[in-house]
């Protein structure tokens, strides 16, 4: 099996926008290649360890030196291409005449397990010579992959989830099992691939499976007719929902998206593994301000989610907490059919037992959610309004007599979210939609005033009715100032009310602020662009909340 | 060194202009006399009193804009005189009828390359090397990252792209005039033997090409209400202007691609919104431009239509060729 096959896989994945298509392409690749190359492919695609062997700058200098190519010309090309590995690949095409050597048909395994690692054992001169030699003997369509692996920039639009799905389809086994097998270090080898595609599921794997999550519905007016005493009230945290499993000594952290995130939160796994009982907990993972006992913003949690094996200092800088709000299984006993109020009693009972174990102090990483006890519905409303003070999004209301069923079942759990924040903003860009919305301009960008200038502050897709979308589309086509590919800049004329959940400082945005879940809540035809809000208003809003 | 006022041809109001003959080359606004290098719309404007072009360009233009324009035609290589200046058209290899234009006045030769390519293209005359003193060349792809693959390789890639998804309808976007016919000609040599449809604007140009003696495979004009099943596994050529509108709603289960030289860059490919990009161009790549500069033996070179900074610096530093800049608009 040659590197060529993998290059083709890369191009196929790169030139597809459809998830199903990518899964199909991956499945076919795995079917037609040998286990060892497949294991390397998985290793590369999941980006488990994209080691940089040489830097992009080094690569460009080397090319310049070998082929007597002016550095400034390479730099100019780089501006157009934006990727060192690709620039050199394209420039090598132009040097094809100097390649007279016989082409090698190296395998992905050979390249990754021998050729490239051995580069680091060479001195600079030998290394340069070897890279030159590889450039001149590798077939042209392998250059991009080779250069990208060298510079540690191999990336393609494939997530672990997609790999999981395609292997799950390949061998007809549930995704959760494959997720579990892909967890942790993946060392490319025949064994590791064969373990991955093994059709026999062992007991430990069966034990790893999470229960389907029970999801909350948006509040409905009819709930207010019920007695307040029928319900349990909790704060609605803005973290990641986690099902925490401990069975036969193994701890697993599952997200709602069937992803295992053990590697991102090792300190939690460690602490929980010392608890004597086995259990399944449903709860929320947050970055926690232990001094004030409130959650930090979601953006801090994001620094943890995508970081595998965080260092000790990262763990201290972004301290996490797991807040359990439900107990689903205890020492092998599935209690999902038990009423919520009784599950809560069990949860409190076990938590106090675990808490009292002095050998394993869990209080710095794990607690159970506090309950709120509003007197009546207006009182509940008051609690909800106060939720921003403790950095929560509102309330979760659960029926005390309910069992833990799956999905978004009506009449069991509700979310009662705090009213969104709003600003009036001017429409300045529009982009064509995709899928069902293809052919219409449905992706919009909005701006706020800063002195005499309109500064983009948010993009939104949802909130307009189909009739409004069509009307706006017509207007957009008539009022385009400039086109940049699929994007049109527009005459500033239309004002919209934009609602969002959160507002915070952001250095990444020109406006200096970032908002969460922005959406259009009203087309303010009654307003002129001078009536739109300014960035100053946005900053005031931010101050008011914090 | 001569000053820019003395150049036979200069830039005026964003267009190439020869004052001595009072004639414009591919002007973007109405003038008295216009030389037209080829029939693409960005080289043509309505309202000129008189147009001069090759015979093929005139036929293609009239097919596109109607018979109401007055076009005087000349054969390739045939010299004609305006105000004592000898002018002639020479094949530029860009599309059918496309030409370079040579001016000779008082022993001084000027050559305007027009849009050109050196690559083989069976749907038009091969680029002719013309010697000159002054060369005005386009440089759309004037960076060494642009190196075209052979067009039969691209055609095979396209053929594979279609046949690998037999359940899909493959929409290939390309310019209606030139690129479409070149692709049709190349694709007919590949293993792809399914149906090929083309949009009305392309269909019209195919017919014109055939009437001018070019071998273009038969295509079916695409009707708006074609049965979806019929289109499965077939290829449809469409102009890029239709890629963003509601037109695509006429089809189900499609894959899209764009045929353009820009598609050789991954970031542009990704940003383009098409599923796939095929890097095939009717313009010269970096090597092509360098070859023309050298073989023309021009001592002085001007560039337009593109980013010429790197190319100019390279020619000055590496090839010791005198690259001149047109003054700002006079």
Contacts between the chains, C-beta under 8 A, distances in Angstrom:
chain1	res1	chain2	res2	distance
A	14	B	266	7.3
A	14	B	270	7.8
A	15	B	269	7.5
A	15	B	275	5.8
A	15	B	276	4.3
A	15	B	277	7.5
A	16	B	275	6.3
A	17	B	275	5.9
A	70	B	314	7.2
A	70	B	317	7.0
A	70	B	318	7.6
A	72	B	310	7.9
A	72	B	313	7.4
A	73	B	144	6.6
A	73	B	310	5.9
A	73	B	313	7.8
A	73	B	314	6.2
A	76	B	143	6.8
A	76	B	309	7.5
A	76	B	310	4.4
A	77	B	143	5.4
A	77	B	144	6.5
A	77	B	145	4.7
A	77	B	310	7.7
A	80	B	143	6.2
A	80	B	145	6.6
A	80	B	265	6.7
A	81	B	145	6.1
A	81	B	265	5.6
A	81	B	266	7.6
A	81	B	267	6.7
A	82	B	267	5.3
A	83	B	266	7.1
A	83	B	267	7.4
A	86	B	265	7.6
A	86	B	266	5.8
A	87	B	145	6.5
A	90	B	144	7.8
A	90	B	145	3.9
A	90	B	146	7.7
A	90	B	147	7.0
A	90	B	264	6.8
A	90	B	265	7.7
A	91	B	144	5.8
A	91	B	145	6.3
A	93	B	147	4.3
A	94	B	144	5.1
A	94	B	145	7.9
A	94	B	147	4.7
A	94	B	286	6.8
A	94	B	287	6.8
A	96	B	147	7.8
A	432	B	244	5.4
A	432	B	273	7.7
A	438	B	246	7.8
A	438	B	248	5.9
A	438	B	249	7.0
A	439	B	244	7.4
A	439	B	245	5.5
A	439	B	246	3.5
A	439	B	247	7.3
A	439	B	248	6.2
A	439	B	249	5.8
A	440	B	246	7.3
A	485	B	271	6.0
A	485	B	272	6.9
A	485	B	273	7.2
A	486	B	244	6.3
A	486	B	273	5.4
